[in-house]
């Protein structure tokens, strides 16, 4: 998560993560993601989290420039400013469909 967020990504890319729930970070390589891309990235973040089987999962997202890593913070821990929250229902069939497109 730290490598993708801080080393591989540009500051104008968008970052997604479940709010207050352990899970994976999702980074979108775009400075202006469409609504469809936002919803897809949010669904991926929800699905690959401890909230996989929940509904209406809160996902925070922002440009990477709005993230801060506090000194001596644990791996993957960040604080956010200027972010938005979207609520999404993880759908296994949608995730499987996305993954099949990668084959």
Order of alpha helices (4+ residues) and beta strands (2+ residues): beta-beta-alpha-beta-beta-beta-beta-alpha
